[in-house]
Amino acid sequence: MRWLVTGVGAIGGILGARLAEAGEEVSFLVRRPEVRAPLRDRGLTLISHETGVRRRYPVKVVAPQDAMEPFDLTTLGLPQYMK
């Protein structure tokens, strides 16, 4: 399935990484260019709180204007408050 994860914070990042780990095709929708570039270049790194193990996930990152391709499912992660 093709997933679009909107909101690459703690919840969106973990969800997207786990979906990718399970073999799903995941794209992250990232609005801000200063966040998009490092994710595109270095991927997403998760660090286990319990073991300290770091795992890097290569991710596909898209800007809002480029998210026109069809996706099967999308998730929306929002902070508790919006600025």
C-alpha positions in Angstrom: 0.0 0.0 0.0 1.1 3.6 -0.6 0.9 5.7 2.6 1.2 9.4 3.0 2.2 10.5 6.5 1.4 14.1 7.2 3.1 15.4 10.3 6.6 13.9 10.8 6.8 14.5 14.6 7.1 11.9 17.2 3.9 10.0 16.3 4.1 10.4 12.5 7.8 9.6 12.5 7.4 6.3 14.4 4.3 5.3 12.5 5.9 6.0 9.1 9.1 4.2 10.1 7.3 1.1 11.3 5.2 1.0 8.2 8.3 1.2 6.0 9.9 -1.5 8.2 6.9 -3.7 7.4 7.4 -3.2 3.7 4.9 -0.5 3.0 5.6 2.3 0.6 5.7 5.5 2.8 6.0 9.2 1.8 6.2 12.0 4.3 4.5 15.2 3.6 6.7 18.0 4.9 5.7 21.6 4.5 8.9 23.4 5.6 12.0 23.2 3.3 14.4 23.3 6.2 12.9 20.1 7.5 12.5 18.4 4.1 16.1 18.7 3.1 17.7 16.9 6.1 15.0 14.1 6.0 15.6 13.6 2.3 19.4 13.6 2.7 19.9 11.7 5.9 16.6 9.8 6.4 14.7 9.4 9.6 16.6 8.1 12.7 14.7 6.4 15.6 16.5 5.8 18.9 15.1 3.2 21.2 14.5 4.6 24.7 14.9 1.1 26.2 18.0 -0.1 24.4 19.6 3.0 22.9 19.7 1.3 19.5 19.6 3.7 16.6 18.0 2.8 13.3 18.0 4.9 10.2 15.2 4.7 7.7 15.6 6.2 4.2 12.4 8.1 3.5 10.6 9.6 0.6 9.8 13.3 1.4 7.3 15.4 -0.6 6.3 19.0 -0.5 2.6 19.8 -0.4 2.6 21.0 -4.0 4.1 17.6 -5.0 1.7 15.3 -3.2 -0.7 14.9 -6.1 0.2 11.3 -6.8 -2.4 8.8 -5.7 -2.0 7.3 -2.2 -4.0 4.4 -0.7 -4.1 5.8 2.8 -3.0 8.9 4.6 -2.4 9.7 8.2 -2.5 13.1 9.9 -0.5 13.8 13.0 -1.0 17.1 14.7 0.5 18.7 17.8 -1.7 19.2 20.8 -1.8 22.9 19.9 -1.4 24.7 16.6 0.6 27.9 16.3 
